[in-house]
Amino acid sequence: MRRLHHLIDGVAVASTDSETRLIVDPSTEEVVARIPVGSAEDVDAAVRSSVTAQHGWPLPT
């Protein structure tokens, strides 16, 4: 089973919360991954990262 992380600022990071969800293949009922549930702190970090990254995006011409 794969254990996934959040991708924030181009880096895979663990959640600040230990809550996770299982991803199940519906055709086999096999658990294929465990994903983190994002906390408010995780969302804040992702938003800060996106705002910083946005300054480097080119404007449409």
N, CA, C, O and CB atoms as a CASP TS submission, in Angstrom:
PFRMAT TS
TARGET T0000
AUTHOR 0000-0000-0000
METHOD Language model
MODEL 1
PARENT N/A
ATOM      1  N   MET     1       0.843  -1.174   0.000  1.00  0.00           N
ATOM      2  CA  MET     1       0.000   0.000   0.000  1.00  0.00           C
ATOM      3  C   MET     1       0.888   1.237   0.000  1.00  0.00           C
ATOM      4  O   MET     1       1.880   1.316   0.724  1.00  0.00           O
ATOM      5  CB  MET     1      -0.959  -0.002   1.215  1.00  0.00           C
ATOM      6  N   ARG     2       0.508   2.186  -0.821  1.00  0.00           N
ATOM      7  CA  ARG     2       1.247   3.451  -0.887  1.00  0.00           C
ATOM      8  C   ARG     2       0.759   4.384   0.209  1.00  0.00           C
ATOM      9  O   ARG     2      -0.432   4.420   0.520  1.00  0.00           O
ATOM     10  CB  ARG     2       1.086   4.118  -2.279  1.00  0.00           C
ATOM     11  N   ARG     3       1.670   5.127   0.784  1.00  0.00           N
ATOM     12  CA  ARG     3       1.320   6.178   1.744  1.00  0.00           C
ATOM     13  C   ARG     3       1.708   7.500   1.107  1.00  0.00           C
ATOM     14  O   ARG     3       2.883   7.750   0.839  1.00  0.00           O
ATOM     15  CB  ARG     3       2.041   5.973   3.140  1.00  0.00           C
ATOM     16  N   LEU     4       0.722   8.337   0.869  1.00  0.00           N
ATOM     17  CA  LEU     4       0.946   9.591   0.167  1.00  0.00           C
ATOM     18  C   LEU     4       1.071  10.751   1.150  1.00  0.00           C
ATOM     19  O   LEU     4       0.671  10.646   2.309  1.00  0.00           O
ATOM     20  CB  LEU     4      -0.189   9.855  -0.823  1.00  0.00           C
ATOM     21  N   HIS     5       1.630  11.848   0.671  1.00  0.00           N
ATOM     22  CA  HIS     5       1.813  13.056   1.474  1.00  0.00           C
ATOM     23  C   HIS     5       1.246  14.244   0.709  1.00  0.00           C
ATOM     24  O   HIS     5       0.873  14.122  -0.458  1.00  0.00           O
ATOM     25  CB  HIS     5       3.318  13.284   1.818  1.00  0.00           C
ATOM     26  N   HIS     6       1.185  15.374   1.363  1.00  0.00           N
ATOM     27  CA  HIS     6       0.813  16.613   0.692  1.00  0.00           C
ATOM     28  C   HIS     6       2.004  17.069  -0.140  1.00  0.00           C
ATOM     29  O   HIS     6       3.156  16.810   0.208  1.00  0.00           O
ATOM     30  CB  HIS     6       0.380  17.716   1.720  1.00  0.00           C
ATOM     31  N   LEU     7       1.715  17.746  -1.233  1.00  0.00           N
ATOM     32  CA  LEU     7       2.765  18.351  -2.052  1.00  0.00           C
ATOM     33  C   LEU     7       2.620  19.857  -1.903  1.00  0.00           C
ATOM     34  O   LEU     7       1.716  20.459  -2.482  1.00  0.00           O
ATOM     35  CB  LEU     7       2.669  17.902  -3.570  1.00  0.00           C
ATOM     36  N   ILE     8       3.510  20.464  -1.129  1.00  0.00           N
ATOM     37  CA  ILE     8       3.457  21.896  -0.853  1.00  0.00           C
ATOM     38  C   ILE     8       4.806  22.504  -1.215  1.00  0.00           C
ATOM     39  O   ILE     8       5.853  22.077  -0.729  1.00  0.00           O
ATOM     40  CB  ILE     8       3.100  22.174   0.645  1.00  0.00           C
ATOM     41  N   ASP     9       4.754  23.498  -2.069  1.00  0.00           N
ATOM     42  CA  ASP     9       5.966  24.182  -2.525  1.00  0.00           C
ATOM     43  C   ASP     9       6.921  23.209  -3.215  1.00  0.00           C
ATOM     44  O   ASP     9       8.141  23.331  -3.103  1.00  0.00           O
ATOM     45  CB  ASP     9       6.672  24.862  -1.344  1.00  0.00           C
ATOM     46  N   GLY    10       6.345  22.244  -3.928  1.00  0.00           N
ATOM     47  CA  GLY    10       7.147  21.283  -4.676  1.00  0.00           C
ATOM     48  C   GLY    10       7.792  20.191  -3.834  1.00  0.00           C
ATOM     49  O   GLY    10       8.622  19.429  -4.330  1.00  0.00           O
ATOM     50  N   VAL    11       7.413  20.113  -2.558  1.00  0.00           N
ATOM     51  CA  VAL    11       8.019  19.140  -1.642  1.00  0.00           C
ATOM     52  C   VAL    11       6.924  18.281  -1.017  1.00  0.00           C
ATOM     53  O   VAL    11       5.900  18.801  -0.575  1.00  0.00           O
ATOM     54  CB  VAL    11       8.852  19.856  -0.535  1.00  0.00           C
ATOM     55  N   ALA    12       7.139  16.972  -0.978  1.00  0.00           N
ATOM     56  CA  ALA    12       6.203  16.084  -0.291  1.00  0.00           C
ATOM     57  C   ALA    12       6.391  16.249   1.212  1.00  0.00           C
ATOM     58  O   ALA    12       7.475  16.014   1.747  1.00  0.00           O
ATOM     59  CB  ALA    12       6.413  14.597  -0.720  1.00  0.00           C
ATOM     60  N   VAL    13       5.317  16.657   1.881  1.00  0.00           N
ATOM     61  CA  VAL    13       5.388  16.885   3.325  1.00  0.00           C
ATOM     62  C   VAL    13       4.290  16.106   4.028  1.00  0.00           C
ATOM     63  O   VAL    13       3.199  15.917   3.489  1.00  0.00           O
ATOM     64  CB  VAL    13       5.273  18.390   3.652  1.00  0.00           C
ATOM     65  N   ALA    14       4.592  15.661   5.228  1.00  0.00           N
ATOM     66  CA  ALA    14       3.598  14.959   6.033  1.00  0.00           C
ATOM     67  C   ALA    14       2.576  15.963   6.550  1.00  0.00           C
ATOM     68  O   ALA    14       2.882  17.145   6.708  1.00  0.00           O
ATOM     69  CB  ALA    14       4.268  14.197   7.212  1.00  0.00           C
ATOM     70  N   SER    15       1.394  15.500   6.805  1.00  0.00           N
ATOM     71  CA  SER    15       0.345  16.343   7.368  1.00  0.00           C
ATOM     72  C   SER    15       0.685  16.708   8.807  1.00  0.00           C
ATOM     73  O   SER    15       1.372  15.961   9.503  1.00  0.00           O
ATOM     74  CB  SER    15      -1.022  15.632   7.300  1.00  0.00           C
ATOM     75  N   THR    16       0.198  17.858   9.242  1.00  0.00           N
ATOM     76  CA  THR    16       0.388  18.230  10.644  1.00  0.00           C
ATOM     77  C   THR    16      -0.601  17.489  11.539  1.00  0.00           C
ATOM     78  O   THR    16      -0.500  17.553  12.764  1.00  0.00           O
ATOM     79  CB  THR    16       0.230  19.749  10.824  1.00  0.00           C
ATOM     80  N   ASP    17      -1.549  16.791  10.934  1.00  0.00           N
ATOM     81  CA  ASP    17      -2.543  15.998  11.652  1.00  0.00           C
ATOM     82  C   ASP    17      -2.298  14.528  11.314  1.00  0.00           C
ATOM     83  O   ASP    17      -1.825  14.221  10.220  1.00  0.00           O
ATOM     84  CB  ASP    17      -4.011  16.436  11.279  1.00  0.00           C
ATOM     85  N   SER    18      -2.604  13.640  12.210  1.00  0.00           N
ATOM     86  CA  SER    18      -2.359  12.216  11.951  1.00  0.00           C
ATOM     87  C   SER    18      -3.548  11.524  11.288  1.00  0.00           C
ATOM     88  O   SER    18      -3.479  10.329  11.002  1.00  0.00           O
ATOM     89  CB  SER    18      -2.023  11.506  13.248  1.00  0.00           C
ATOM     90  N   GLU    19      -4.632  12.252  11.040  1.00  0.00           N
ATOM     91  CA  GLU    19      -5.814  11.631  10.429  1.00  0.00           C
ATOM     92  C   GLU    19      -5.529  11.286   8.970  1.00  0.00           C
ATOM     93  O   GLU    19      -4.935  12.079   8.240  1.00  0.00           O
ATOM     94  CB  GLU    19      -7.044  12.572  10.530  1.00  0.00           C
ATOM     95  N   THR    20      -5.960  10.091   8.552  1.00  0.00           N
ATOM     96  CA  THR    20      -5.767   9.643   7.178  1.00  0.00           C
ATOM     97  C   THR    20      -7.054   9.000   6.659  1.00  0.00           C
ATOM     98  O   THR    20      -7.973   8.695   7.419  1.00  0.00           O
ATOM     99  CB  THR    20      -4.582   8.648   7.085  1.00  0.00           C
ATOM    100  N   ARG    21      -7.084   8.807   5.360  1.00  0.00           N
ATOM    101  CA  ARG    21      -8.177   8.100   4.694  1.00  0.00           C
ATOM    102  C   ARG    21      -7.562   7.000   3.840  1.00  0.00           C
ATOM    103  O   ARG    21      -6.458   7.143   3.313  1.00  0.00           O
ATOM    104  CB  ARG    21      -9.057   9.077   3.823  1.00  0.00           C
ATOM    105  N   LEU    22      -8.295   5.904   3.716  1.00  0.00           N
ATOM    106  CA  LEU    22      -7.857   4.814   2.856  1.00  0.00           C
ATOM    107  C   LEU    22      -8.486   4.978   1.481  1.00  0.00           C
ATOM    108  O   LEU    22      -9.650   5.358   1.362  1.00  0.00           O
ATOM    109  CB  LEU    22      -8.224   3.441   3.467  1.00  0.00           C
ATOM    110  N   ILE    23      -7.711   4.689   0.449  1.00  0.00           N
ATOM    111  CA  ILE    23      -8.208   4.689  -0.921  1.00  0.00           C
ATOM    112  C   ILE    23      -8.354   3.231  -1.335  1.00  0.00           C
ATOM    113  O   ILE    23      -7.397   2.458  -1.293  1.00  0.00           O
ATOM    114  CB  ILE    23      -7.247   5.481  -1.898  1.00  0.00           C
ATOM    115  N   VAL    24      -9.570   2.872  -1.736  1.00  0.00           N
ATOM    116  CA  VAL    24      -9.887   1.481  -2.053  1.00  0.00           C
ATOM    117  C   VAL    24     -10.197   1.358  -3.543  1.00  0.00           C
ATOM    118  O   VAL    24     -10.960   2.149  -4.097  1.00  0.00           O
ATOM    119  CB  VAL    24     -11.085   0.976  -1.200  1.00  0.00           C
ATOM    120  N   ASP    25      -9.600   0.361  -4.178  1.00  0.00           N
ATOM    121  CA  ASP    25      -9.909   0.046  -5.576  1.00  0.00           C
ATOM    122  C   ASP    25     -11.300  -0.595  -5.581  1.00  0.00           C
ATOM    123  O   ASP    25     -11.470  -1.679  -5.021  1.00  0.00           O
ATOM    124  CB  ASP    25      -8.811  -0.919  -6.227  1.00  0.00           C
ATOM    125  N   PRO    26     -12.289   0.039  -6.191  1.00  0.00           N
ATOM    126  CA  PRO    26     -13.645  -0.500  -6.118  1.00  0.00           C
ATOM    127  C   PRO    26     -13.829  -1.822  -6.849  1.00  0.00           C
ATOM    128  O   PRO    26     -14.756  -2.574  -6.546  1.00  0.00           O
ATOM    129  CB  PRO    26     -14.601   0.495  -6.669  1.00  0.00           C
ATOM    130  N   SER    27     -12.958  -2.111  -7.805  1.00  0.00           N
ATOM    131  CA  SER    27     -13.116  -3.365  -8.546  1.00  0.00           C
ATOM    132  C   SER    27     -12.587  -4.569  -7.777  1.00  0.00           C
ATOM    133  O   SER    27     -13.028  -5.695  -8.008  1.00  0.00           O
ATOM    134  CB  SER    27     -12.410  -3.268  -9.879  1.00  0.00           C
ATOM    135  N   THR    28     -11.645  -4.340  -6.865  1.00  0.00           N
ATOM    136  CA  THR    28     -11.060  -5.462  -6.119  1.00  0.00           C
ATOM    137  C   THR    28     -11.256  -5.330  -4.611  1.00  0.00           C
ATOM    138  O   THR    28     -11.016  -6.273  -3.856  1.00  0.00           O
ATOM    139  CB  THR    28      -9.577  -5.572  -6.428  1.00  0.00           C
ATOM    140  N   GLU    29     -11.696  -4.144  -4.183  1.00  0.00           N
ATOM    141  CA  GLU    29     -11.827  -3.810  -2.764  1.00  0.00           C
ATOM    142  C   GLU    29     -10.485  -3.848  -2.026  1.00  0.00           C
ATOM    143  O   GLU    29     -10.442  -3.937  -0.799  1.00  0.00           O
ATOM    144  CB  GLU    29     -12.801  -4.767  -2.099  1.00  0.00           C
ATOM    145  N   GLU    30      -9.396  -3.778  -2.791  1.00  0.00           N
ATOM    146  CA  GLU    30      -8.054  -3.730  -2.212  1.00  0.00           C
ATOM    147  C   GLU    30      -7.731  -2.293  -1.796  1.00  0.00           C
ATOM    148  O   GLU    30      -8.007  -1.346  -2.532  1.00  0.00           O
ATOM    149  CB  GLU    30      -6.993  -4.264  -3.222  1.00  0.00           C
ATOM    150  N   VAL    31      -7.146  -2.147  -0.614  1.00  0.00           N
ATOM    151  CA  VAL    31      -6.681  -0.837  -0.176  1.00  0.00           C
ATOM    152  C   VAL    31      -5.387  -0.556  -0.928  1.00  0.00           C
ATOM    153  O   VAL    31      -4.417  -1.306  -0.810  1.00  0.00           O
ATOM    154  CB  VAL    31      -6.471  -0.780   1.391  1.00  0.00           C
ATOM    155  N   VAL    32      -5.375   0.533  -1.706  1.00  0.00           N
ATOM    156  CA  VAL    32      -4.212   0.818  -2.542  1.00  0.00           C
ATOM    157  C   VAL    32      -3.372   1.981  -2.023  1.00  0.00           C
ATOM    158  O   VAL    32      -2.212   2.129  -2.406  1.00  0.00           O
ATOM    159  CB  VAL    32      -4.659   1.113  -3.946  1.00  0.00           C
ATOM    160  N   ALA    33      -3.957   2.811  -1.148  1.00  0.00           N
ATOM    161  CA  ALA    33      -3.189   3.946  -0.644  1.00  0.00           C
ATOM    162  C   ALA    33      -3.808   4.460   0.644  1.00  0.00           C
ATOM    163  O   ALA    33      -4.982   4.233   0.935  1.00  0.00           O
ATOM    164  CB  ALA    33      -3.118   5.070  -1.693  1.00  0.00           C
ATOM    165  N   ARG    34      -2.988   5.152   1.393  1.00  0.00           N
ATOM    166  CA  ARG    34      -3.431   5.880   2.581  1.00  0.00           C
ATOM    167  C   ARG    34      -3.037   7.332   2.341  1.00  0.00           C
ATOM    168  O   ARG    34      -1.873   7.636   2.080  1.00  0.00           O
ATOM    169  CB  ARG    34      -2.790   5.299   3.928  1.00  0.00           C
ATOM    170  N   ILE    35      -4.029   8.230   2.433  1.00  0.00           N
ATOM    171  CA  ILE    35      -3.757   9.640   2.164  1.00  0.00           C
ATOM    172  C   ILE    35      -3.997  10.478   3.413  1.00  0.00           C
ATOM    173  O   ILE    35      -4.857  10.144   4.228  1.00  0.00           O
ATOM    174  CB  ILE    35      -4.632  10.149   1.005  1.00  0.00           C
ATOM    175  N   PRO    36      -3.248  11.557   3.570  1.00  0.00           N
ATOM    176  CA  PRO    36      -3.443  12.418   4.736  1.00  0.00           C
ATOM    177  C   PRO    36      -4.676  13.301   4.557  1.00  0.00           C
ATOM    178  O   PRO    36      -5.025  13.695   3.445  1.00  0.00           O
ATOM    179  CB  PRO    36      -2.198  13.287   4.976  1.00  0.00           C
ATOM    180  N   VAL    37      -5.315  13.595   5.668  1.00  0.00           N
ATOM    181  CA  VAL    37      -6.389  14.577   5.675  1.00  0.00           C
ATOM    182  C   VAL    37      -5.742  15.906   6.043  1.00  0.00           C
ATOM    183  O   VAL    37      -5.097  16.022   7.085  1.00  0.00           O
ATOM    184  CB  VAL    37      -7.553  14.185   6.683  1.00  0.00           C
ATOM    185  N   GLY    38      -5.912  16.886   5.202  1.00  0.00           N
ATOM    186  CA  GLY    38      -5.269  18.172   5.435  1.00  0.00           C
ATOM    187  C   GLY    38      -5.892  18.935   6.584  1.00  0.00           C
ATOM    188  O   GLY    38      -7.114  19.060   6.670  1.00  0.00           O
ATOM    189  N   SER    39      -5.055  19.439   7.461  1.00  0.00           N
ATOM    190  CA  SER    39      -5.518  20.266   8.565  1.00  0.00           C
ATOM    191  C   SER    39      -5.570  21.723   8.093  1.00  0.00           C
ATOM    192  O   SER    39      -5.119  22.038   6.992  1.00  0.00           O
ATOM    193  CB  SER    39      -4.588  20.109   9.815  1.00  0.00           C
ATOM    194  N   ALA    40      -6.110  22.590   8.914  1.00  0.00           N
ATOM    195  CA  ALA    40      -6.123  24.013   8.589  1.00  0.00           C
ATOM    196  C   ALA    40      -4.697  24.531   8.404  1.00  0.00           C
ATOM    197  O   ALA    40      -4.457  25.381   7.547  1.00  0.00           O
ATOM    198  CB  ALA    40      -6.846  24.814   9.690  1.00  0.00           C
ATOM    199  N   GLU    41      -3.759  24.035   9.189  1.00  0.00           N
ATOM    200  CA  GLU    41      -2.358  24.448   9.055  1.00  0.00           C
ATOM    201  C   GLU    41      -1.779  24.013   7.709  1.00  0.00           C
ATOM    202  O   GLU    41      -1.018  24.754   7.087  1.00  0.00           O
ATOM    203  CB  GLU    41      -1.518  23.865  10.202  1.00  0.00           C
ATOM    204  N   ASP    42      -2.142  22.813   7.265  1.00  0.00           N
ATOM    205  CA  ASP    42      -1.679  22.336   5.957  1.00  0.00           C
ATOM    206  C   ASP    42      -2.231  23.209   4.836  1.00  0.00           C
ATOM    207  O   ASP    42      -1.511  23.559   3.901  1.00  0.00           O
ATOM    208  CB  ASP    42      -2.095  20.868   5.737  1.00  0.00           C
ATOM    209  N   VAL    43      -3.503  23.557   4.935  1.00  0.00           N
ATOM    210  CA  VAL    43      -4.126  24.414   3.917  1.00  0.00           C
ATOM    211  C   VAL    43      -3.465  25.789   3.908  1.00  0.00           C
ATOM    212  O   VAL    43      -3.177  26.332   2.842  1.00  0.00           O
ATOM    213  CB  VAL    43      -5.648  24.552   4.173  1.00  0.00           C
ATOM    214  N   ASP    44      -3.226  26.348   5.078  1.00  0.00           N
ATOM    215  CA  ASP    44      -2.561  27.655   5.163  1.00  0.00           C
ATOM    216  C   ASP    44      -1.183  27.610   4.498  1.00  0.00           C
ATOM    217  O   ASP    44      -0.809  28.532   3.773  1.00  0.00           O
ATOM    218  CB  ASP    44      -2.424  28.096   6.637  1.00  0.00           C
ATOM    219  N   ALA    45      -0.430  26.534   4.750  1.00  0.00           N
ATOM    220  CA  ALA    45       0.904  26.408   4.149  1.00  0.00           C
ATOM    221  C   ALA    45       0.805  26.323   2.630  1.00  0.00           C
ATOM    222  O   ALA    45       1.615  26.919   1.920  1.00  0.00           O
ATOM    223  CB  ALA    45       1.635  25.167   4.703  1.00  0.00           C
ATOM    224  N   ALA    46      -0.176  25.590   2.130  1.00  0.00           N
ATOM    225  CA  ALA    46      -0.355  25.458   0.682  1.00  0.00           C
ATOM    226  C   ALA    46      -0.747  26.791   0.059  1.00  0.00           C
ATOM    227  O   ALA    46      -0.257  27.139  -1.016  1.00  0.00           O
ATOM    228  CB  ALA    46      -1.417  24.396   0.364  1.00  0.00           C
ATOM    229  N   VAL    47      -1.623  27.537   0.719  1.00  0.00           N
ATOM    230  CA  VAL    47      -2.039  28.839   0.198  1.00  0.00           C
ATOM    231  C   VAL    47      -0.864  29.808   0.194  1.00  0.00           C
ATOM    232  O   VAL    47      -0.658  30.519  -0.790  1.00  0.00           O
ATOM    233  CB  VAL    47      -3.203  29.413   1.030  1.00  0.00           C
ATOM    234  N   ARG    48      -0.087  29.848   1.279  1.00  0.00           N
ATOM    235  CA  ARG    48       1.092  30.732   1.315  1.00  0.00           C
ATOM    236  C   ARG    48       2.046  30.392   0.175  1.00  0.00           C
ATOM    237  O   ARG    48       2.587  31.285  -0.477  1.00  0.00           O
ATOM    238  CB  ARG    48       1.826  30.613   2.676  1.00  0.00           C
ATOM    239  N   SER    49       2.249  29.106  -0.060  1.00  0.00           N
ATOM    240  CA  SER    49       3.149  28.666  -1.124  1.00  0.00           C
ATOM    241  C   SER    49       2.626  29.100  -2.488  1.00  0.00           C
ATOM    242  O   SER    49       3.400  29.541  -3.337  1.00  0.00           O
ATOM    243  CB  SER    49       3.324  27.141  -1.083  1.00  0.00           C
ATOM    244  N   SER    50       1.322  28.979  -2.703  1.00  0.00           N
ATOM    245  CA  SER    50       0.766  29.343  -4.013  1.00  0.00           C
ATOM    246  C   SER    50       0.814  30.846  -4.243  1.00  0.00           C
ATOM    247  O   SER    50       1.041  31.289  -5.369  1.00  0.00           O
ATOM    248  CB  SER    50      -0.675  28.849  -4.135  1.00  0.00           C
ATOM    249  N   VAL    51       0.607  31.630  -3.204  1.00  0.00           N
ATOM    250  CA  VAL    51       0.678  33.089  -3.343  1.00  0.00           C
ATOM    251  C   VAL    51       2.100  33.503  -3.703  1.00  0.00           C
ATOM    252  O   VAL    51       2.301  34.363  -4.560  1.00  0.00           O
ATOM    253  CB  VAL    51       0.222  33.795  -2.035  1.00  0.00           C
ATOM    254  N   THR    52       3.079  32.897  -3.055  1.00  0.00           N
ATOM    255  CA  THR    52       4.485  33.189  -3.360  1.00  0.00           C
ATOM    256  C   THR    52       4.813  32.773  -4.796  1.00  0.00           C
ATOM    257  O   THR    52       5.482  33.510  -5.522  1.00  0.00           O
ATOM    258  CB  THR    52       5.424  32.460  -2.360  1.00  0.00           C
ATOM    259  N   ALA    53       4.346  31.604  -5.198  1.00  0.00           N
ATOM    260  CA  ALA    53       4.642  31.106  -6.545  1.00  0.00           C
ATOM    261  C   ALA    53       3.970  31.959  -7.612  1.00  0.00           C
ATOM    262  O   ALA    53       4.516  32.132  -8.701  1.00  0.00           O
ATOM    263  CB  ALA    53       4.194  29.651  -6.686  1.00  0.00           C
ATOM    264  N   GLN    54       2.795  32.491  -7.311  1.00  0.00           N
ATOM    265  CA  GLN    54       2.042  33.258  -8.294  1.00  0.00           C
ATOM    266  C   GLN    54       2.822  34.498  -8.764  1.00  0.00           C
ATOM    267  O   GLN    54       2.677  34.909  -9.915  1.00  0.00           O
ATOM    268  CB  GLN    54       0.692  33.675  -7.707  1.00  0.00           C
ATOM    269  N   HIS    55       3.625  35.083  -7.911  1.00  0.00           N
ATOM    270  CA  HIS    55       4.394  36.268  -8.302  1.00  0.00           C
ATOM    271  C   HIS    55       5.353  35.983  -9.447  1.00  0.00           C
ATOM    272  O   HIS    55       5.742  36.903 -10.167  1.00  0.00           O
ATOM    273  CB  HIS    55       5.168  36.801  -7.114  1.00  0.00           C
ATOM    274  N   GLY    56       5.739  34.729  -9.629  1.00  0.00           N
ATOM    275  CA  GLY    56       6.660  34.372 -10.707  1.00  0.00           C
ATOM    276  C   GLY    56       5.957  33.992 -11.998  1.00  0.00           C
ATOM    277  O   GLY    56       6.621  33.751 -13.007  1.00  0.00           O
ATOM    278  N   TRP    57       4.615  33.931 -11.993  1.00  0.00           N
ATOM    279  CA  TRP    57       3.889  33.534 -13.198  1.00  0.00           C
ATOM    280  C   TRP    57       3.835  34.701 -14.168  1.00  0.00           C
ATOM    281  O   TRP    57       3.632  35.845 -13.759  1.00  0.00           O
ATOM    282  CB  TRP    57       2.461  33.051 -12.851  1.00  0.00           C
ATOM    283  N   PRO    58       4.016  34.420 -15.442  1.00  0.00           N
ATOM    284  CA  PRO    58       3.930  35.510 -16.435  1.00  0.00           C
ATOM    285  C   PRO    58       2.480  35.974 -16.604  1.00  0.00           C
ATOM    286  O   PRO    58       1.545  35.181 -16.498  1.00  0.00           O
ATOM    287  CB  PRO    58       4.503  35.047 -17.805  1.00  0.00           C
ATOM    288  N   LEU    59       2.315  37.249 -16.865  1.00  0.00           N
ATOM    289  CA  LEU    59       0.996  37.787 -17.135  1.00  0.00           C
ATOM    290  C   LEU    59       0.637  37.518 -18.583  1.00  0.00           C
ATOM    291  O   LEU    59       1.511  37.532 -19.451  1.00  0.00           O
ATOM    292  CB  LEU    59       0.939  39.295 -16.825  1.00  0.00           C
ATOM    293  N   PRO    60      -0.660  37.269 -18.862  1.00  0.00           N
ATOM    294  CA  PRO    60      -1.056  37.062 -20.269  1.00  0.00           C
ATOM    295  C   PRO    60      -0.830  38.328 -21.084  1.00  0.00           C
ATOM    296  O   PRO    60      -0.974  39.441 -20.576  1.00  0.00           O
ATOM    297  CB  PRO    60      -2.538  36.633 -20.362  1.00  0.00           C
ATOM    298  N   THR    61      -0.480  38.149 -22.340  1.00  0.00           N
ATOM    299  CA  THR    61      -0.241  39.311 -23.210  1.00  0.00           C
ATOM    300  C   THR    61      -1.372  39.508 -24.180  1.00  0.00           C
ATOM    301  O   THR    61      -1.338  40.437 -24.986  1.00  0.00           O
ATOM    302  CB  THR    61       1.063  39.156 -23.973  1.00  0.00           C
TER
END
